[in-house]
Amino acid sequence: MSNGAKVIVVGAGVAGLTTALELSERGVSVEVIERGSTVGAGCSRMAGGMLAPWCERAATDEAVMRLGAPSIEWWLRHYPGTVRNGSLVVAPPRDTSELTRFAERTENYEWRDADGIAALEPDLAGRFRRALFFPREAHLEPRRALPGLAEALARRGVAIRFGVDKAVDRDGGDFTIDCRGLAARDVLTDLRGVRGEMVMVRSREVSLSRPVRLLHPRIPLYIVPRGEGVFMVGATAIESEATGGVSVRSAVELLNAAYALHPAFGEAEILELGADLRPAFPDNLPAVRRRPNGLLVNGLYRHGFLLAPAMARQAADLVESDNADLRQRRSA
Ligand SMILES: Cc1cc2nc3c(=O)[nH]c(=O)nc-3n(C[C@H](O)[C@H](O)[C@H](O)COP(=O)(O)OP(=O)(O)OC[C@H]3O[C@@H](n4cnc5c(N)ncnc54)[C@H](O)[C@@H]3O)c2cc1C
């Protein structure tokens, strides 16, 4: 129970910042503590930033779609850089049956033929015969969205204290919401890391207006446009907690798939190869859990940006109902 006093949010990744903003908007006094020197010092920095609940439904639990769909509105309200332009799913001509299978597992899409693809993405004209278009999906640039949330917090008077490595495993003290991502394994024995790798490239020859997924037989790929010719090509999902840099195999596969989407990516400049561990619970679904004198928000796995607003709402609901209980008992 927060006793109506200040709530401390530990971790300024997407989980911590969305939770702090949600609490502040409900009138709760909040402070954020981050051990790094900037927001998004952890896994959140590597994310593609796709807000794609219906595409994700094709490979994940129904809860991801149900919790993720309302998050798009949350991001549109809180971060003006959120782009709602839909997403496009294509498959090489020999794998178009993959598109049908993908469609069978989800909803809220429209079929597009070659002309329809060219109308949406002129640079893909003539490259694919059929596609699925998900008009209600959105995307954002995580490395801009997180500072955007920090600015929104600053406007509300919420401070972020950087460079503080806070211990959160003790009872007592401030009511604390642990949003430390994988670092919370010291208290969450069922949390694991799932390795994700990505490549950032710059191409002056290809232009895309929305995330494009390629249903590739070996490595399903997505490319997210970041503006100014920059694209994030992602991402592997490997059951490994190895923390080293991107492997040659993964880099080759990601870049090959990008080349299959458009050969002009062969001339693109590699800007960055990045890898991190996604925090995941055994069911790969996020959760808000109670802890002594606080809460935990974790397990965002592949859906940090998609599901953090829903987790933030759940955490804020718990704080609010605890505070209401306390007020009732005090007045009784
Ligand atoms: C390659 C890749 C691609 C991805 N693509 C997408 C995507 O397209 N869409 C999507 O929704 N998700 C995506 N994800 C998943 C997403 O990045 C994660 O789910 C999300 O970032 C987890 O956020 P978090 O806030 O829980 O953890 P983190 O971002 O790791 O944040 C935890 C923060 O806590 C801080 N911290 C830790 N310990 C302490 C301490 N003791 N005191 C103070 N601070 C502390 C850390 O410095 C860090 O800033 C991707 C992930 C990867 C790796």
The ligand as an SDF file (V2000), in Angstrom:
LIG
                    3D

 53 58  0  0  0  0  0  0  0  0999 V2000
   16.0460   -6.5980  -30.7600 C   0  0  0  0  0  0  0  0  0  0  0  0
   14.7810   -6.2980  -30.0010 C   0  0  0  0  0  0  0  0  0  0  0  0
   13.6500   -5.8430  -30.6930 C   0  0  0  0  0  0  0  0  0  0  0  0
   12.4610   -5.5570  -30.0140 C   0  0  0  0  0  0  0  0  0  0  0  0
   11.3900   -5.0500  -30.7210 N   0  0  0  0  0  0  0  0  0  0  0  0
   10.2460   -4.6870  -30.0700 C   0  0  0  0  0  0  0  0  0  0  0  0
    9.1430   -4.0890  -30.7850 C   0  0  0  0  0  0  0  0  0  0  0  0
    9.1850   -3.8710  -32.0040 O   0  0  0  0  0  0  0  0  0  0  0  0
    8.0130   -3.7360  -30.0820 N   0  0  0  0  0  0  0  0  0  0  0  0
    7.9290   -3.9210  -28.7310 C   0  0  0  0  0  0  0  0  0  0  0  0
    6.8860   -3.5810  -28.1490 O   0  0  0  0  0  0  0  0  0  0  0  0
    8.9690   -4.4880  -28.0230 N   0  0  0  0  0  0  0  0  0  0  0  0
   10.1170   -4.8750  -28.6620 C   0  0  0  0  0  0  0  0  0  0  0  0
   11.1760   -5.4330  -27.9640 N   0  0  0  0  0  0  0  0  0  0  0  0
   10.9920   -5.7480  -26.5430 C   0  0  0  0  0  0  0  0  0  0  0  0
   11.2010   -4.5350  -25.6470 C   0  0  0  0  0  0  0  0  0  0  0  0
   12.4120   -3.9190  -25.9710 O   0  0  0  0  0  0  0  0  0  0  0  0
   11.2030   -5.0010  -24.1810 C   0  0  0  0  0  0  0  0  0  0  0  0
   10.0280   -5.7370  -23.9100 O   0  0  0  0  0  0  0  0  0  0  0  0
   11.1930   -3.7730  -23.2440 C   0  0  0  0  0  0  0  0  0  0  0  0
   12.2150   -2.9030  -23.6060 O   0  0  0  0  0  0  0  0  0  0  0  0
   11.3570   -4.1520  -21.7800 C   0  0  0  0  0  0  0  0  0  0  0  0
   11.2560   -2.9420  -21.0820 O   0  0  0  0  0  0  0  0  0  0  0  0
   11.5300   -2.7820  -19.5360 P   0  0  0  0  0  0  0  0  0  0  0  0
   11.2320   -1.3610  -19.2090 O   0  0  0  0  0  0  0  0  0  0  0  0
   10.8400   -3.8680  -18.7930 O   0  0  0  0  0  0  0  0  0  0  0  0
   13.0990   -3.0990  -19.3820 O   0  0  0  0  0  0  0  0  0  0  0  0
   14.3620   -2.1890  -19.7280 P   0  0  0  0  0  0  0  0  0  0  0  0
   14.1600   -1.4160  -20.9730 O   0  0  0  0  0  0  0  0  0  0  0  0
   15.5560   -3.0740  -19.6770 O   0  0  0  0  0  0  0  0  0  0  0  0
   14.3900   -1.1230  -18.5540 O   0  0  0  0  0  0  0  0  0  0  0  0
   14.8290   -1.4170  -17.2530 C   0  0  0  0  0  0  0  0  0  0  0  0
   15.5270   -0.1770  -16.7080 C   0  0  0  0  0  0  0  0  0  0  0  0
   15.8070   -0.3700  -15.3430 O   0  0  0  0  0  0  0  0  0  0  0  0
   17.0910    0.1650  -15.0620 C   0  0  0  0  0  0  0  0  0  0  0  0
   17.5800   -0.4860  -13.8440 N   0  0  0  0  0  0  0  0  0  0  0  0
   17.9030   -1.8000  -13.6750 C   0  0  0  0  0  0  0  0  0  0  0  0
   18.2830   -2.0220  -12.3970 N   0  0  0  0  0  0  0  0  0  0  0  0
   18.1840   -0.8350  -11.7370 C   0  0  0  0  0  0  0  0  0  0  0  0
   18.4200   -0.4300  -10.3840 C   0  0  0  0  0  0  0  0  0  0  0  0
   18.8170   -1.3030   -9.4330 N   0  0  0  0  0  0  0  0  0  0  0  0
   18.2250    0.8740  -10.0450 N   0  0  0  0  0  0  0  0  0  0  0  0
   17.8050    1.7670  -10.9820 C   0  0  0  0  0  0  0  0  0  0  0  0
   17.5680    1.4370  -12.2860 N   0  0  0  0  0  0  0  0  0  0  0  0
   17.7340    0.1380  -12.6580 C   0  0  0  0  0  0  0  0  0  0  0  0
   17.8880   -0.1780  -16.3160 C   0  0  0  0  0  0  0  0  0  0  0  0
   19.0320    0.6540  -16.4470 O   0  0  0  0  0  0  0  0  0  0  0  0
   16.8610    0.0790  -17.4110 C   0  0  0  0  0  0  0  0  0  0  0  0
   16.8760    1.4180  -17.8700 O   0  0  0  0  0  0  0  0  0  0  0  0
   12.3820   -5.7220  -28.6070 C   0  0  0  0  0  0  0  0  0  0  0  0
   13.5270   -6.1660  -27.9160 C   0  0  0  0  0  0  0  0  0  0  0  0
   14.7180   -6.4430  -28.5890 C   0  0  0  0  0  0  0  0  0  0  0  0
   15.9340   -6.8810  -27.8140 C   0  0  0  0  0  0  0  0  0  0  0  0
  1  2  1  0
  2  3  1  0
  2 52  2  0
  3  4  2  0
  4  5  1  0
  4 50  1  0
  5  6  2  0
  6  7  1  0
  6 13  1  0
  7  8  2  0
  7  9  1  0
  9 10  1  0
 10 11  2  0
 10 12  1  0
 12 13  2  0
 13 14  1  0
 14 15  1  0
 14 50  1  0
 15 16  1  0
 16 17  1  0
 16 18  1  0
 18 19  1  0
 18 20  1  0
 20 21  1  0
 20 22  1  0
 22 23  1  0
 23 24  1  0
 24 25  2  0
 24 26  1  0
 24 27  1  0
 27 28  1  0
 28 29  2  0
 28 30  1  0
 28 31  1  0
 31 32  1  0
 32 33  1  0
 33 34  1  0
 33 48  1  0
 34 35  1  0
 35 36  1  0
 35 46  1  0
 36 37  1  0
 36 45  1  0
 37 38  2  0
 38 39  1  0
 39 40  1  0
 39 45  2  0
 40 41  1  0
 40 42  2  0
 42 43  1  0
 43 44  2  0
 44 45  1  0
 46 47  1  0
 46 48  1  0
 48 49  1  0
 50 51  2  0
 51 52  1  0
 52 53  1  0
M  END
$$$$
